[in-house]
Structure formats: C-alpha cells, structure tokens
C-alpha cells in the first residue's frame, strides 16, 4: 500500500477510535469518521467496506494502545509499581472519563449487547487488561491473582461509569487513591 494510502487508513482508524469513544457506536456514522479523519466519505469504502469493520479497527487500535501502555510499565522494577503506574495513568485521564467514560469500557458495554463477533472483539481487548493485571498480581506471589485482577479492573470500570454519569473527575481521583492504598496493603511485590 502506498504511503498516502497507509496515512489515510491510519487517520481513519484514529478518527474512528476517537469518534466512537466520544459519540458511541450507534450514534456514529461513517461520515462522522470521514470528517474527523479529513478523508472524503467515498474514500472510506476503499479501506473499510462497513462501519463494523471500522469499529473493529478502532477496537484493535485500543488494544495496540493498551499494549504500548503496559509495555512502558514493564520498565518499572516491581509489580506494585507497575499497577500503581496504571492507576496514575487512569487518574491522568479522569477529565476525559468525566466526559465520555472509559474508552474501552464504553465501547465494550455497547458492543457486549451484540452477537455479531464485535462482542468477542471487545471481550478480547478488555481481556488484555485483565490478563496484564493478573500477571502483576501473580508476580507478587498472589494465589488469587485472577480474582484480584478482576476486582481492580471492575473497580476502575465502575468508577469510570460513575465519573461519567456524574461528570465529576474528583470521584475517579478519590477512588483511584483508595485502589492505590489497597495495592500497597497487599502482601508481596
């Protein structure tokens, strides 16, 4: 694919991730994504035949961003430090969460109601986060690593929802401090 074609496709995927997050899957049109990407709407179909293909590409972009974020945390020396870095990253995004919720959580909630394969794509992306958190708890020597991982991610998803519903970033900041204290209190790592 020529460089300009790659650029256009990348712009479409980035725009899809942004617009789907901000507007939701059902409200977003291909024209909305094309406008944000600054690509003529007719050109979208060269890269993506359907809106669902764009949604899937946006979820894959979220997975890529999640992997990049967690890979960056691997430079930290302890699993507790990595988990606390994750919480700090979430805290930095609290203003966005107040407006739109969690990018992955919001789309996953919407796609989870479908039975067309996109629900499994959403589950796969959310699973990447749960699996990474579980590895950190495992490295801490916790036999209950999976349960702790689910608790941490569920807590974050819940506070993202409440932060969005009440449009109050302070809710997230307070709850993430409590999660940090909870991690500090756990034995190991």
C-alpha positions in Angstrom: 0.0 0.0 0.0 1.4 3.4 -0.9 2.4 5.8 1.9 -0.6 8.1 1.4 -2.9 5.1 1.5 -1.4 4.0 4.8 -1.7 7.5 6.2 -5.3 7.7 5.2 -6.1 4.3 6.7 -4.3 5.3 9.9 -6.2 8.6 10.0 -9.5 6.7 9.6 -8.7 4.3 12.3 -7.6 7.0 14.7 -10.7 9.1 13.9 -12.9 6.0 14.4 -11.4 5.3 17.8 -11.9 9.0 18.8 -15.4 9.5 17.4 -16.8 6.1 18.5 -15.5 6.8 22.0 -17.0 10.3 22.1 -20.3 9.6 20.4 -20.8 5.8 20.9 -21.1 3.2 18.2 -24.7 3.5 17.4 -24.7 7.3 17.0 -21.5 7.5 14.9 -21.8 7.5 11.2 -19.1 6.7 8.6 -19.5 10.4 7.5 -18.6 11.5 11.1 -15.4 9.4 11.0 -14.5 10.6 7.5 -15.0 14.2 8.5 -12.8 13.8 11.6 -10.1 12.0 9.5 -10.3 14.6 6.8 -11.0 11.9 4.2 -13.7 12.1 1.6 -16.5 9.8 2.7 -16.4 7.9 -0.6 -12.8 7.0 0.1 -13.6 5.3 3.4 -15.1 2.4 1.5 -11.7 1.7 -0.2 -10.3 0.8 3.2 -13.4 -0.4 5.1 -16.5 -1.9 3.5 -18.7 -1.4 6.5 -19.0 0.6 9.7 -18.5 -2.6 11.7 -15.0 -3.0 10.0 -14.2 0.5 11.3 -15.4 -0.4 14.8 -13.3 -3.5 14.8 -10.2 -1.5 13.6 -10.9 1.1 16.4 -11.0 -1.7 19.0 -7.7 -3.1 17.6 -6.3 0.4 17.9 -7.4 0.4 21.6 -5.7 -3.0 22.0 -2.5 -1.6 20.5 -2.6 1.5 22.7 -3.2 -0.7 25.8 -0.2 -3.0 24.9 2.0 0.1 24.4 1.0 1.5 27.8 1.5 -1.8 29.7 4.8 -2.4 27.8 6.0 1.0 29.0 5.2 0.0 32.6 7.5 -3.1 32.3 10.5 -0.8 32.9 9.3 -0.4 36.5 11.0 -2.7 38.9 8.1 -4.1 40.9 4.6 -5.4 40.1 3.2 -2.9 42.7 4.9 0.0 40.9 3.5 -1.2 37.6 0.0 -1.4 39.0 0.3 2.0 40.6 1.5 3.4 37.3 -1.6 2.0 35.7 -3.7 3.8 38.3 -1.8 7.0 37.7 -2.4 6.8 34.0 -6.1 6.3 34.6 -6.0 9.3 37.0 -4.5 11.5 34.2 -7.5 10.6 32.0 -10.1 11.5 34.6 -11.3 14.6 32.7 -11.9 12.5 29.6 -13.7 9.9 31.7 -15.9 12.6 33.1 -17.0 13.5 29.6 -17.0 10.1 27.8 -16.3 7.3 30.3 -13.5 4.7 29.7 -12.7 4.3 26.0 -12.5 0.5 26.1 -15.2 0.1 28.8 -17.7 2.4 27.0 -17.4 0.6 23.7 -17.3 -2.8 25.3 -20.5 -2.1 27.1 -22.2 -1.1 23.9 -20.7 -4.0 21.8 -21.3 -6.6 24.5 -25.0 -6.4 23.7 -24.4 -7.5 20.2 -24.0 -11.1 18.9 -22.0 -10.4 15.7 -18.4 -11.0 16.6 -17.7 -7.4 17.7 -18.8 -8.5 21.2 -15.9 -11.0 21.2 -13.5 -8.4 19.9 -14.5 -6.1 22.8 -14.0 -9.0 25.3 -10.6 -9.7 23.8 -9.5 -6.1 24.3 -10.8 -6.0 27.9 -9.2 -9.4 28.5 -5.8 -7.9 27.6 -6.0 -5.6 30.5 -7.3 -8.2 33.0 -4.6 -10.6 31.9 -1.8 -8.0 32.3 -3.1 -7.0 35.8 -3.3 -10.7 36.7 0.3 -11.2 35.7 1.3 -8.4 38.1 -0.6 -10.0 41.0 1.0 -13.4 40.1 4.4 -11.8 40.2 3.5 -10.5 43.7 3.0 -14.2 44.7 -0.7 -14.0 45.0 -2.6 -17.2 44.5 -5.8 -15.2 44.0 -4.2 -13.2 41.2 -7.2 -13.6 38.7 -9.8 -12.6 41.3 -7.7 -9.5 42.3 -7.2 -8.5 38.7 -11.0 -8.7 38.0 -11.6 -6.7 41.2 -9.2 -4.0 40.1 -10.5 -3.7 36.6 -14.1 -3.9 37.7 -13.4 -1.1 40.2 -11.9 1.1 37.6 -14.8 0.4 35.1 -17.3 1.2 37.8 -15.7 4.4 38.8 -15.3 5.4 35.1 -19.1 4.9 34.7 -19.9 7.0 37.8 -17.3 9.6 36.9 -19.0 9.9 33.6 -22.6 9.8 34.9 -21.9 12.5 37.5 -19.4 14.4 35.2 -17.1 14.6 38.3 -13.4 13.8 37.8 -12.9 14.1 41.5 -14.8 10.8 42.0 -12.2 9.0 40.0 -9.3 10.6 41.7 -10.6 9.6 45.2 -11.4 6.0 44.2 -8.0 5.6 42.5 -6.3 6.7 45.7 -8.2 4.1 47.5 -7.2 1.4 45.0 -3.6 2.6 45.4 -3.8 2.1 49.2 -5.4 -1.3 48.6 -2.5 -2.3 46.4 0.0 -1.0 49.0 -1.7 -3.1 51.6 -1.4 -6.4 49.7 1.4 -8.8 50.6 4.2 -9.3 48.1 5.9 -7.3 45.3 
